[in-house]
Amino acid sequence: MQTKPVKPWGSLSWPNRISMLRLLLVAPFVVLLMNQQRWAYARYAAVGIFVMTAVSDLIDGALARKLNAVTRLGAILDPLADKVLIVCSAVLLSLPGSWVPDAPLPGWVVVMIVGKDLWVIIGFLVVYLVTDRVRVHPTSAGKICTFGQVWLVGLTLIAPELNLLGMRIGTRIALVTGWIVAALCVLAVISYTRLGLHFVATEQKPLESANAHKPGGRARAESDDGSD
C-alpha cells in the first residue's frame, strides 16, 4: 500500500502560513532598519513591512477563529512572530547606526522589553520542567503590552514625519509611549508570574514521581521528608 507524500507547507492551515510569513518578513525588515541611514527610502520600506506584519497578525487571528483552526503550532508561532519582530525592532532602534533620526529609542525601554520576554521564556521553561506540560496561555496584560509595543515601534519609525507638525511632537509622543510600554511590561511580568505560579501549584509533579526513574529515587525522596 502506497502512502501519499507528505507536503509540509500544504499541511499547514492558512493562519499558520501567515504566521510563518510574518516570521520570514523579519529578515528584510531588519536589513532595512540597519541601512536606513544610508539608503534613502529604507525607513519607508521598513514602515511598509511593519504595517504588513501588523495587519497580517490581525488577519491570521481572525481566520483561526473563523475557520476553527486554532492549533498548538499556531499558539506558538503567533506570539513568536510578534516577539521576534518587536525585540529586533527595539534593539535596532536604540543603536546609533540604525536608530531613527531625532527619535532614538531609550536603552531602558529596550531593557524592559527584552527583560519581560526573557522572564516569560524562563518562566515557560520552569513550568514545563515542573509540570511536564507545555503551557502557552497569553494573559490580557500580555496582549495589551504587545499592542503597546507595536505602537511604540510604529510611532518611532514615523517620528520624523510627525515632527514636521512642530514642537518635536513625534519625538515626544515616542518617548511618552516608551514610558507607557515600560509600565505595561511590569504589569505583564506580574500577570505571567501569577499565572505560572498557579500552574506550578496545581499541576506540579510529585517529588516521588520525578525521582522514580532514578535508582534509589524513592528512598531519597522519602528520606528528605524525615529527620536524619
Biotite code that builds the C-alpha atoms (Angstrom):
import biotite.structure as struc

atoms = struc.array([
    struc.Atom([0.000, 0.000, 0.000], chain_id="A", res_id=1, res_name="MET", atom_name="CA", element="C"),
    struc.Atom([1.478, 3.300, -1.111], chain_id="A", res_id=2, res_name="GLN", atom_name="CA", element="C"),
    struc.Atom([1.215, 6.274, 1.148], chain_id="A", res_id=3, res_name="THR", atom_name="CA", element="C"),
    struc.Atom([0.711, 9.761, -0.164], chain_id="A", res_id=4, res_name="LYS", atom_name="CA", element="C"),
    struc.Atom([3.767, 12.005, 0.132], chain_id="A", res_id=5, res_name="PRO", atom_name="CA", element="C"),
    struc.Atom([3.513, 14.494, 2.941], chain_id="A", res_id=6, res_name="VAL", atom_name="CA", element="C"),
    struc.Atom([3.577, 18.126, 1.856], chain_id="A", res_id=7, res_name="LYS", atom_name="CA", element="C"),
    struc.Atom([4.768, 20.154, 4.863], chain_id="A", res_id=8, res_name="PRO", atom_name="CA", element="C"),
    struc.Atom([3.540, 23.507, 3.540], chain_id="A", res_id=9, res_name="TRP", atom_name="CA", element="C"),
    struc.Atom([0.230, 22.045, 2.398], chain_id="A", res_id=10, res_name="GLY", atom_name="CA", element="C"),
    struc.Atom([-0.387, 20.518, 5.821], chain_id="A", res_id=11, res_name="SER", atom_name="CA", element="C"),
    struc.Atom([-0.363, 23.952, 7.458], chain_id="A", res_id=12, res_name="LEU", atom_name="CA", element="C"),
    struc.Atom([-3.556, 25.909, 7.983], chain_id="A", res_id=13, res_name="SER", atom_name="CA", element="C"),
    struc.Atom([-3.782, 29.386, 6.482], chain_id="A", res_id=14, res_name="TRP", atom_name="CA", element="C"),
    struc.Atom([-3.385, 31.115, 9.850], chain_id="A", res_id=15, res_name="PRO", atom_name="CA", element="C"),
    struc.Atom([-0.152, 29.195, 10.450], chain_id="A", res_id=16, res_name="ASN", atom_name="CA", element="C"),
    struc.Atom([1.088, 30.021, 6.962], chain_id="A", res_id=17, res_name="ARG", atom_name="CA", element="C"),
    struc.Atom([0.512, 33.706, 7.608], chain_id="A", res_id=18, res_name="ILE", atom_name="CA", element="C"),
    struc.Atom([2.368, 33.470, 10.925], chain_id="A", res_id=19, res_name="SER", atom_name="CA", element="C"),
    struc.Atom([5.339, 31.828, 9.201], chain_id="A", res_id=20, res_name="MET", atom_name="CA", element="C"),
    struc.Atom([5.357, 34.528, 6.522], chain_id="A", res_id=21, res_name="LEU", atom_name="CA", element="C"),
    struc.Atom([5.412, 37.150, 9.280], chain_id="A", res_id=22, res_name="ARG", atom_name="CA", element="C"),
    struc.Atom([8.493, 35.456, 10.694], chain_id="A", res_id=23, res_name="LEU", atom_name="CA", element="C"),
    struc.Atom([10.151, 35.465, 7.274], chain_id="A", res_id=24, res_name="LEU", atom_name="CA", element="C"),
    struc.Atom([9.443, 39.185, 6.855], chain_id="A", res_id=25, res_name="LEU", atom_name="CA", element="C"),
    struc.Atom([11.558, 39.958, 9.912], chain_id="A", res_id=26, res_name="VAL", atom_name="CA", element="C"),
    struc.Atom([14.772, 39.437, 7.908], chain_id="A", res_id=27, res_name="ALA", atom_name="CA", element="C"),
    struc.Atom([14.142, 42.132, 5.243], chain_id="A", res_id=28, res_name="PRO", atom_name="CA", element="C"),
    struc.Atom([12.744, 44.425, 7.920], chain_id="A", res_id=29, res_name="PHE", atom_name="CA", element="C"),
    struc.Atom([15.969, 44.141, 9.931], chain_id="A", res_id=30, res_name="VAL", atom_name="CA", element="C"),
    struc.Atom([18.106, 44.748, 6.835], chain_id="A", res_id=31, res_name="VAL", atom_name="CA", element="C"),
    struc.Atom([16.132, 47.898, 6.018], chain_id="A", res_id=32, res_name="LEU", atom_name="CA", element="C"),
    struc.Atom([16.427, 49.233, 9.566], chain_id="A", res_id=33, res_name="LEU", atom_name="CA", element="C"),
    struc.Atom([20.164, 48.586, 9.630], chain_id="A", res_id=34, res_name="MET", atom_name="CA", element="C"),
    struc.Atom([20.606, 50.583, 6.433], chain_id="A", res_id=35, res_name="ASN", atom_name="CA", element="C"),
    struc.Atom([18.009, 53.317, 6.877], chain_id="A", res_id=36, res_name="GLN", atom_name="CA", element="C"),
    struc.Atom([20.671, 55.970, 7.431], chain_id="A", res_id=37, res_name="GLN", atom_name="CA", element="C"),
    struc.Atom([22.406, 55.043, 4.163], chain_id="A", res_id=38, res_name="ARG", atom_name="CA", element="C"),
    struc.Atom([19.515, 54.139, 1.884], chain_id="A", res_id=39, res_name="TRP", atom_name="CA", element="C"),
    struc.Atom([17.144, 56.999, 1.111], chain_id="A", res_id=40, res_name="ALA", atom_name="CA", element="C"),
    struc.Atom([13.867, 55.091, 1.277], chain_id="A", res_id=41, res_name="TYR", atom_name="CA", element="C"),
    struc.Atom([14.818, 52.212, 3.569], chain_id="A", res_id=42, res_name="ALA", atom_name="CA", element="C"),
    struc.Atom([12.824, 53.546, 6.530], chain_id="A", res_id=43, res_name="ARG", atom_name="CA", element="C"),
    struc.Atom([9.691, 53.967, 4.420], chain_id="A", res_id=44, res_name="TYR", atom_name="CA", element="C"),
    struc.Atom([10.042, 50.405, 3.140], chain_id="A", res_id=45, res_name="ALA", atom_name="CA", element="C"),
    struc.Atom([10.540, 49.224, 6.725], chain_id="A", res_id=46, res_name="ALA", atom_name="CA", element="C"),
    struc.Atom([7.345, 51.031, 7.731], chain_id="A", res_id=47, res_name="VAL", atom_name="CA", element="C"),
    struc.Atom([5.525, 49.251, 4.904], chain_id="A", res_id=48, res_name="GLY", atom_name="CA", element="C"),
    struc.Atom([6.728, 45.841, 6.058], chain_id="A", res_id=49, res_name="ILE", atom_name="CA", element="C"),
    struc.Atom([5.882, 46.679, 9.655], chain_id="A", res_id=50, res_name="PHE", atom_name="CA", element="C"),
    struc.Atom([2.330, 47.675, 8.718], chain_id="A", res_id=51, res_name="VAL", atom_name="CA", element="C"),
    struc.Atom([2.037, 44.481, 6.660], chain_id="A", res_id=52, res_name="MET", atom_name="CA", element="C"),
    struc.Atom([3.042, 42.330, 9.612], chain_id="A", res_id=53, res_name="THR", atom_name="CA", element="C"),
    struc.Atom([0.664, 44.174, 11.953], chain_id="A", res_id=54, res_name="ALA", atom_name="CA", element="C"),
    struc.Atom([-2.275, 43.720, 9.557], chain_id="A", res_id=55, res_name="VAL", atom_name="CA", element="C"),
    struc.Atom([-1.405, 40.064, 8.913], chain_id="A", res_id=56, res_name="SER", atom_name="CA", element="C"),
    struc.Atom([-1.348, 39.499, 12.682], chain_id="A", res_id=57, res_name="ASP", atom_name="CA", element="C"),
    struc.Atom([-4.976, 40.610, 12.848], chain_id="A", res_id=58, res_name="LEU", atom_name="CA", element="C"),
    struc.Atom([-5.890, 38.537, 9.790], chain_id="A", res_id=59, res_name="ILE", atom_name="CA", element="C"),
    struc.Atom([-4.402, 35.242, 10.978], chain_id="A", res_id=60, res_name="ASP", atom_name="CA", element="C"),
    struc.Atom([-6.094, 35.590, 14.367], chain_id="A", res_id=61, res_name="GLY", atom_name="CA", element="C"),
    struc.Atom([-9.464, 36.273, 12.760], chain_id="A", res_id=62, res_name="ALA", atom_name="CA", element="C"),
    struc.Atom([-9.002, 33.376, 10.314], chain_id="A", res_id=63, res_name="LEU", atom_name="CA", element="C"),
    struc.Atom([-8.053, 30.965, 13.077], chain_id="A", res_id=64, res_name="ALA", atom_name="CA", element="C"),
    struc.Atom([-11.253, 31.777, 14.957], chain_id="A", res_id=65, res_name="ARG", atom_name="CA", element="C"),
    struc.Atom([-13.481, 31.793, 11.881], chain_id="A", res_id=66, res_name="LYS", atom_name="CA", element="C"),
    struc.Atom([-12.118, 28.519, 10.454], chain_id="A", res_id=67, res_name="LEU", atom_name="CA", element="C"),
    struc.Atom([-11.875, 26.929, 13.902], chain_id="A", res_id=68, res_name="ASN", atom_name="CA", element="C"),
    struc.Atom([-8.208, 26.335, 13.108], chain_id="A", res_id=69, res_name="ALA", atom_name="CA", element="C"),
    struc.Atom([-6.693, 27.175, 16.483], chain_id="A", res_id=70, res_name="VAL", atom_name="CA", element="C"),
    struc.Atom([-3.728, 24.801, 16.851], chain_id="A", res_id=71, res_name="THR", atom_name="CA", element="C"),
    struc.Atom([-0.833, 24.374, 19.264], chain_id="A", res_id=72, res_name="ARG", atom_name="CA", element="C"),
    struc.Atom([1.571, 25.284, 16.448], chain_id="A", res_id=73, res_name="LEU", atom_name="CA", element="C"),
    struc.Atom([-0.350, 28.481, 15.852], chain_id="A", res_id=74, res_name="GLY", atom_name="CA", element="C"),
    struc.Atom([-0.375, 29.256, 19.569], chain_id="A", res_id=75, res_name="ALA", atom_name="CA", element="C"),
    struc.Atom([3.440, 29.159, 19.445], chain_id="A", res_id=76, res_name="ILE", atom_name="CA", element="C"),
    struc.Atom([4.091, 30.736, 16.026], chain_id="A", res_id=77, res_name="LEU", atom_name="CA", element="C"),
    struc.Atom([1.817, 33.749, 16.505], chain_id="A", res_id=78, res_name="ASP", atom_name="CA", element="C"),
    struc.Atom([3.419, 35.178, 19.673], chain_id="A", res_id=79, res_name="PRO", atom_name="CA", element="C"),
    struc.Atom([6.861, 34.081, 18.462], chain_id="A", res_id=80, res_name="LEU", atom_name="CA", element="C"),
    struc.Atom([6.499, 36.190, 15.317], chain_id="A", res_id=81, res_name="ALA", atom_name="CA", element="C"),
    struc.Atom([5.422, 39.170, 17.427], chain_id="A", res_id=82, res_name="ASP", atom_name="CA", element="C"),
    struc.Atom([8.285, 38.810, 19.898], chain_id="A", res_id=83, res_name="LYS", atom_name="CA", element="C"),
    struc.Atom([10.994, 38.365, 17.251], chain_id="A", res_id=84, res_name="VAL", atom_name="CA", element="C"),
    struc.Atom([9.796, 41.423, 15.337], chain_id="A", res_id=85, res_name="LEU", atom_name="CA", element="C"),
    struc.Atom([9.415, 43.628, 18.414], chain_id="A", res_id=86, res_name="ILE", atom_name="CA", element="C"),
    struc.Atom([12.708, 42.637, 20.054], chain_id="A", res_id=87, res_name="VAL", atom_name="CA", element="C"),
    struc.Atom([14.668, 43.110, 16.819], chain_id="A", res_id=88, res_name="CYS", atom_name="CA", element="C"),
    struc.Atom([12.958, 46.466, 16.266], chain_id="A", res_id=89, res_name="SER", atom_name="CA", element="C"),
    struc.Atom([13.586, 47.677, 19.819], chain_id="A", res_id=90, res_name="ALA", atom_name="CA", element="C"),
    struc.Atom([17.269, 46.754, 19.781], chain_id="A", res_id=91, res_name="VAL", atom_name="CA", element="C"),
    struc.Atom([17.970, 48.265, 16.350], chain_id="A", res_id=92, res_name="LEU", atom_name="CA", element="C"),
    struc.Atom([16.015, 51.451, 17.061], chain_id="A", res_id=93, res_name="LEU", atom_name="CA", element="C"),
    struc.Atom([18.223, 52.068, 20.103], chain_id="A", res_id=94, res_name="SER", atom_name="CA", element="C"),
    struc.Atom([21.589, 51.683, 18.317], chain_id="A", res_id=95, res_name="LEU", atom_name="CA", element="C"),
    struc.Atom([23.353, 54.738, 16.824], chain_id="A", res_id=96, res_name="PRO", atom_name="CA", element="C"),
    struc.Atom([23.840, 53.065, 13.455], chain_id="A", res_id=97, res_name="GLY", atom_name="CA", element="C"),
    struc.Atom([20.193, 52.143, 12.973], chain_id="A", res_id=98, res_name="SER", atom_name="CA", element="C"),
    struc.Atom([18.034, 54.430, 15.107], chain_id="A", res_id=99, res_name="TRP", atom_name="CA", element="C"),
    struc.Atom([15.543, 56.877, 13.638], chain_id="A", res_id=100, res_name="VAL", atom_name="CA", element="C"),
    struc.Atom([16.900, 60.458, 13.487], chain_id="A", res_id=101, res_name="PRO", atom_name="CA", element="C"),
    struc.Atom([15.520, 62.627, 16.328], chain_id="A", res_id=102, res_name="ASP", atom_name="CA", element="C"),
    struc.Atom([13.794, 59.593, 17.891], chain_id="A", res_id=103, res_name="ALA", atom_name="CA", element="C"),
    struc.Atom([16.327, 57.126, 19.305], chain_id="A", res_id=104, res_name="PRO", atom_name="CA", element="C"),
    struc.Atom([14.676, 54.530, 21.483], chain_id="A", res_id=105, res_name="LEU", atom_name="CA", element="C"),
    struc.Atom([15.977, 54.873, 25.071], chain_id="A", res_id=106, res_name="PRO", atom_name="CA", element="C"),
    struc.Atom([18.072, 51.960, 26.279], chain_id="A", res_id=107, res_name="GLY", atom_name="CA", element="C"),
    struc.Atom([15.962, 51.483, 29.393], chain_id="A", res_id=108, res_name="TRP", atom_name="CA", element="C"),
    struc.Atom([12.897, 50.854, 27.247], chain_id="A", res_id=109, res_name="VAL", atom_name="CA", element="C"),
    struc.Atom([14.777, 48.137, 25.367], chain_id="A", res_id=110, res_name="VAL", atom_name="CA", element="C"),
    struc.Atom([15.841, 46.586, 28.677], chain_id="A", res_id=111, res_name="VAL", atom_name="CA", element="C"),
    struc.Atom([12.198, 46.474, 29.803], chain_id="A", res_id=112, res_name="MET", atom_name="CA", element="C"),
    struc.Atom([11.010, 44.918, 26.540], chain_id="A", res_id=113, res_name="ILE", atom_name="CA", element="C"),
    struc.Atom([13.760, 42.295, 26.300], chain_id="A", res_id=114, res_name="VAL", atom_name="CA", element="C"),
    struc.Atom([13.699, 41.635, 30.046], chain_id="A", res_id=115, res_name="GLY", atom_name="CA", element="C"),
    struc.Atom([9.973, 40.956, 30.001], chain_id="A", res_id=116, res_name="LYS", atom_name="CA", element="C"),
    struc.Atom([10.323, 38.428, 27.171], chain_id="A", res_id=117, res_name="ASP", atom_name="CA", element="C"),
    struc.Atom([13.284, 36.712, 28.844], chain_id="A", res_id=118, res_name="LEU", atom_name="CA", element="C"),
    struc.Atom([11.262, 36.434, 32.055], chain_id="A", res_id=119, res_name="TRP", atom_name="CA", element="C"),
    struc.Atom([8.353, 34.863, 30.162], chain_id="A", res_id=120, res_name="VAL", atom_name="CA", element="C"),
    struc.Atom([10.650, 32.397, 28.357], chain_id="A", res_id=121, res_name="ILE", atom_name="CA", element="C"),
    struc.Atom([12.384, 31.366, 31.581], chain_id="A", res_id=122, res_name="ILE", atom_name="CA", element="C"),
    struc.Atom([9.017, 31.003, 33.288], chain_id="A", res_id=123, res_name="GLY", atom_name="CA", element="C"),
    struc.Atom([7.753, 28.854, 30.413], chain_id="A", res_id=124, res_name="PHE", atom_name="CA", element="C"),
    struc.Atom([10.748, 26.520, 30.790], chain_id="A", res_id=125, res_name="LEU", atom_name="CA", element="C"),
    struc.Atom([10.343, 26.326, 34.569], chain_id="A", res_id=126, res_name="VAL", atom_name="CA", element="C"),
    struc.Atom([6.640, 25.479, 34.278], chain_id="A", res_id=127, res_name="VAL", atom_name="CA", element="C"),
    struc.Atom([7.426, 22.786, 31.694], chain_id="A", res_id=128, res_name="TYR", atom_name="CA", element="C"),
    struc.Atom([10.169, 21.235, 33.836], chain_id="A", res_id=129, res_name="LEU", atom_name="CA", element="C"),
    struc.Atom([7.976, 21.234, 36.930], chain_id="A", res_id=130, res_name="VAL", atom_name="CA", element="C"),
    struc.Atom([4.698, 20.076, 35.363], chain_id="A", res_id=131, res_name="THR", atom_name="CA", element="C"),
    struc.Atom([5.829, 18.187, 32.224], chain_id="A", res_id=132, res_name="ASP", atom_name="CA", element="C"),
    struc.Atom([3.232, 20.187, 30.308], chain_id="A", res_id=133, res_name="ARG", atom_name="CA", element="C"),
    struc.Atom([3.545, 22.876, 27.652], chain_id="A", res_id=134, res_name="VAL", atom_name="CA", element="C"),
    struc.Atom([1.623, 25.984, 28.630], chain_id="A", res_id=135, res_name="ARG", atom_name="CA", element="C"),
    struc.Atom([1.069, 28.756, 26.075], chain_id="A", res_id=136, res_name="VAL", atom_name="CA", element="C"),
    struc.Atom([-1.526, 30.977, 27.678], chain_id="A", res_id=137, res_name="HIS", atom_name="CA", element="C"),
    struc.Atom([-1.293, 34.729, 26.946], chain_id="A", res_id=138, res_name="PRO", atom_name="CA", element="C"),
    struc.Atom([-2.794, 36.997, 29.574], chain_id="A", res_id=139, res_name="THR", atom_name="CA", element="C"),
    struc.Atom([-4.769, 40.178, 28.999], chain_id="A", res_id=140, res_name="SER", atom_name="CA", element="C"),
    struc.Atom([-1.873, 42.237, 30.364], chain_id="A", res_id=141, res_name="ALA", atom_name="CA", element="C"),
    struc.Atom([0.499, 40.463, 27.994], chain_id="A", res_id=142, res_name="GLY", atom_name="CA", element="C"),
    struc.Atom([-1.716, 41.166, 24.986], chain_id="A", res_id=143, res_name="LYS", atom_name="CA", element="C"),
    struc.Atom([-2.061, 44.845, 25.928], chain_id="A", res_id=144, res_name="ILE", atom_name="CA", element="C"),
    struc.Atom([1.720, 45.049, 26.381], chain_id="A", res_id=145, res_name="CYS", atom_name="CA", element="C"),
    struc.Atom([2.315, 43.598, 22.915], chain_id="A", res_id=146, res_name="THR", atom_name="CA", element="C"),
    struc.Atom([-0.207, 46.043, 21.469], chain_id="A", res_id=147, res_name="PHE", atom_name="CA", element="C"),
    struc.Atom([1.624, 48.921, 23.140], chain_id="A", res_id=148, res_name="GLY", atom_name="CA", element="C"),
    struc.Atom([4.986, 47.687, 21.865], chain_id="A", res_id=149, res_name="GLN", atom_name="CA", element="C"),
    struc.Atom([3.673, 47.569, 18.306], chain_id="A", res_id=150, res_name="VAL", atom_name="CA", element="C"),
    struc.Atom([2.504, 51.166, 18.619], chain_id="A", res_id=151, res_name="TRP", atom_name="CA", element="C"),
    struc.Atom([5.851, 52.183, 20.112], chain_id="A", res_id=152, res_name="LEU", atom_name="CA", element="C"),
    struc.Atom([7.797, 50.784, 17.148], chain_id="A", res_id=153, res_name="VAL", atom_name="CA", element="C"),
    struc.Atom([5.374, 52.277, 14.635], chain_id="A", res_id=154, res_name="GLY", atom_name="CA", element="C"),
    struc.Atom([5.368, 55.748, 16.227], chain_id="A", res_id=155, res_name="LEU", atom_name="CA", element="C"),
    struc.Atom([9.158, 55.706, 16.483], chain_id="A", res_id=156, res_name="THR", atom_name="CA", element="C"),
    struc.Atom([9.507, 54.861, 12.801], chain_id="A", res_id=157, res_name="LEU", atom_name="CA", element="C"),
    struc.Atom([7.294, 57.768, 11.707], chain_id="A", res_id=158, res_name="ILE", atom_name="CA", element="C"),
    struc.Atom([8.537, 60.252, 14.332], chain_id="A", res_id=159, res_name="ALA", atom_name="CA", element="C"),
    struc.Atom([10.424, 62.433, 11.764], chain_id="A", res_id=160, res_name="PRO", atom_name="CA", element="C"),
    struc.Atom([7.221, 62.939, 9.789], chain_id="A", res_id=161, res_name="GLU", atom_name="CA", element="C"),
    struc.Atom([5.259, 63.789, 12.943], chain_id="A", res_id=162, res_name="LEU", atom_name="CA", element="C"),
    struc.Atom([7.992, 66.271, 13.907], chain_id="A", res_id=163, res_name="ASN", atom_name="CA", element="C"),
    struc.Atom([7.146, 68.261, 10.791], chain_id="A", res_id=164, res_name="LEU", atom_name="CA", element="C"),
    struc.Atom([3.971, 69.310, 12.607], chain_id="A", res_id=165, res_name="LEU", atom_name="CA", element="C"),
    struc.Atom([6.141, 71.284, 15.013], chain_id="A", res_id=166, res_name="GLY", atom_name="CA", element="C"),
    struc.Atom([7.312, 71.184, 18.648], chain_id="A", res_id=167, res_name="MET", atom_name="CA", element="C"),
    struc.Atom([9.101, 67.859, 18.034], chain_id="A", res_id=168, res_name="ARG", atom_name="CA", element="C"),
    struc.Atom([5.763, 66.195, 18.637], chain_id="A", res_id=169, res_name="ILE", atom_name="CA", element="C"),
    struc.Atom([6.869, 62.904, 17.073], chain_id="A", res_id=170, res_name="GLY", atom_name="CA", element="C"),
    struc.Atom([9.847, 62.596, 19.413], chain_id="A", res_id=171, res_name="THR", atom_name="CA", element="C"),
    struc.Atom([7.714, 63.486, 22.433], chain_id="A", res_id=172, res_name="ARG", atom_name="CA", element="C"),
    struc.Atom([4.971, 61.010, 21.535], chain_id="A", res_id=173, res_name="ILE", atom_name="CA", element="C"),
    struc.Atom([7.508, 58.225, 21.051], chain_id="A", res_id=174, res_name="ALA", atom_name="CA", element="C"),
    struc.Atom([9.091, 58.982, 24.443], chain_id="A", res_id=175, res_name="LEU", atom_name="CA", element="C"),
    struc.Atom([5.740, 59.028, 26.258], chain_id="A", res_id=176, res_name="VAL", atom_name="CA", element="C"),
    struc.Atom([4.782, 55.769, 24.549], chain_id="A", res_id=177, res_name="THR", atom_name="CA", element="C"),
    struc.Atom([8.071, 54.313, 25.767], chain_id="A", res_id=178, res_name="GLY", atom_name="CA", element="C"),
    struc.Atom([7.147, 55.129, 29.369], chain_id="A", res_id=179, res_name="TRP", atom_name="CA", element="C"),
    struc.Atom([3.721, 53.552, 28.869], chain_id="A", res_id=180, res_name="ILE", atom_name="CA", element="C"),
    struc.Atom([5.253, 50.402, 27.372], chain_id="A", res_id=181, res_name="VAL", atom_name="CA", element="C"),
    struc.Atom([7.694, 50.127, 30.279], chain_id="A", res_id=182, res_name="ALA", atom_name="CA", element="C"),
    struc.Atom([4.779, 50.211, 32.723], chain_id="A", res_id=183, res_name="ALA", atom_name="CA", element="C"),
    struc.Atom([2.891, 47.631, 30.649], chain_id="A", res_id=184, res_name="LEU", atom_name="CA", element="C"),
    struc.Atom([5.954, 45.359, 30.702], chain_id="A", res_id=185, res_name="CYS", atom_name="CA", element="C"),
    struc.Atom([5.910, 45.429, 34.502], chain_id="A", res_id=186, res_name="VAL", atom_name="CA", element="C"),
    struc.Atom([2.206, 44.563, 34.566], chain_id="A", res_id=187, res_name="LEU", atom_name="CA", element="C"),
    struc.Atom([2.756, 41.750, 32.047], chain_id="A", res_id=188, res_name="ALA", atom_name="CA", element="C"),
    struc.Atom([5.582, 40.277, 34.146], chain_id="A", res_id=189, res_name="VAL", atom_name="CA", element="C"),
    struc.Atom([3.339, 40.326, 37.225], chain_id="A", res_id=190, res_name="ILE", atom_name="CA", element="C"),
    struc.Atom([0.435, 38.679, 35.379], chain_id="A", res_id=191, res_name="SER", atom_name="CA", element="C"),
    struc.Atom([2.592, 35.944, 33.816], chain_id="A", res_id=192, res_name="TYR", atom_name="CA", element="C"),
    struc.Atom([4.318, 35.286, 37.141], chain_id="A", res_id=193, res_name="THR", atom_name="CA", element="C"),
    struc.Atom([0.978, 34.823, 38.890], chain_id="A", res_id=194, res_name="ARG", atom_name="CA", element="C"),
    struc.Atom([-0.227, 32.535, 36.090], chain_id="A", res_id=195, res_name="LEU", atom_name="CA", element="C"),
    struc.Atom([2.959, 30.481, 36.175], chain_id="A", res_id=196, res_name="GLY", atom_name="CA", element="C"),
    struc.Atom([2.814, 30.090, 39.944], chain_id="A", res_id=197, res_name="LEU", atom_name="CA", element="C"),
    struc.Atom([-0.812, 28.957, 39.634], chain_id="A", res_id=198, res_name="HIS", atom_name="CA", element="C"),
    struc.Atom([0.148, 26.271, 37.098], chain_id="A", res_id=199, res_name="PHE", atom_name="CA", element="C"),
    struc.Atom([3.006, 25.078, 39.285], chain_id="A", res_id=200, res_name="VAL", atom_name="CA", element="C"),
    struc.Atom([0.834, 24.981, 42.412], chain_id="A", res_id=201, res_name="ALA", atom_name="CA", element="C"),
    struc.Atom([-1.960, 22.993, 40.746], chain_id="A", res_id=202, res_name="THR", atom_name="CA", element="C"),
    struc.Atom([-0.085, 20.661, 38.382], chain_id="A", res_id=203, res_name="GLU", atom_name="CA", element="C"),
    struc.Atom([3.458, 20.165, 39.609], chain_id="A", res_id=204, res_name="GLN", atom_name="CA", element="C"),
    struc.Atom([4.793, 16.614, 39.633], chain_id="A", res_id=205, res_name="LYS", atom_name="CA", element="C"),
    struc.Atom([5.157, 14.908, 42.998], chain_id="A", res_id=206, res_name="PRO", atom_name="CA", element="C"),
    struc.Atom([8.771, 14.578, 44.080], chain_id="A", res_id=207, res_name="LEU", atom_name="CA", element="C"),
    struc.Atom([8.439, 10.779, 44.152], chain_id="A", res_id=208, res_name="GLU", atom_name="CA", element="C"),
    struc.Atom([7.324, 10.743, 40.512], chain_id="A", res_id=209, res_name="SER", atom_name="CA", element="C"),
    struc.Atom([10.155, 13.000, 39.480], chain_id="A", res_id=210, res_name="ALA", atom_name="CA", element="C"),
    struc.Atom([12.740, 10.678, 41.074], chain_id="A", res_id=211, res_name="ASN", atom_name="CA", element="C"),
    struc.Atom([11.058, 7.337, 40.482], chain_id="A", res_id=212, res_name="ALA", atom_name="CA", element="C"),
    struc.Atom([13.085, 6.590, 37.354], chain_id="A", res_id=213, res_name="HIS", atom_name="CA", element="C"),
    struc.Atom([16.393, 7.052, 39.226], chain_id="A", res_id=214, res_name="LYS", atom_name="CA", element="C"),
    struc.Atom([17.984, 4.219, 41.219], chain_id="A", res_id=215, res_name="PRO", atom_name="CA", element="C"),
    struc.Atom([17.061, 4.776, 44.830], chain_id="A", res_id=216, res_name="GLY", atom_name="CA", element="C"),
    struc.Atom([14.993, 7.801, 43.844], chain_id="A", res_id=217, res_name="GLY", atom_name="CA", element="C"),
    struc.Atom([12.012, 6.936, 46.036], chain_id="A", res_id=218, res_name="ARG", atom_name="CA", element="C"),
    struc.Atom([14.232, 6.227, 49.008], chain_id="A", res_id=219, res_name="ALA", atom_name="CA", element="C"),
    struc.Atom([15.919, 9.590, 48.693], chain_id="A", res_id=220, res_name="ARG", atom_name="CA", element="C"),
    struc.Atom([12.579, 11.365, 48.355], chain_id="A", res_id=221, res_name="ALA", atom_name="CA", element="C"),
    struc.Atom([11.266, 9.712, 51.491], chain_id="A", res_id=222, res_name="GLU", atom_name="CA", element="C"),
    struc.Atom([14.393, 10.426, 53.479], chain_id="A", res_id=223, res_name="SER", atom_name="CA", element="C"),
    struc.Atom([14.130, 14.095, 52.608], chain_id="A", res_id=224, res_name="ASP", atom_name="CA", element="C"),
    struc.Atom([10.837, 14.246, 54.494], chain_id="A", res_id=225, res_name="ASP", atom_name="CA", element="C"),
    struc.Atom([12.199, 12.684, 57.654], chain_id="A", res_id=226, res_name="GLY", atom_name="CA", element="C"),
    struc.Atom([14.919, 13.596, 60.092], chain_id="A", res_id=227, res_name="SER", atom_name="CA", element="C"),
    struc.Atom([18.473, 12.316, 59.569], chain_id="A", res_id=228, res_name="ASP", atom_name="CA", element="C"),
])
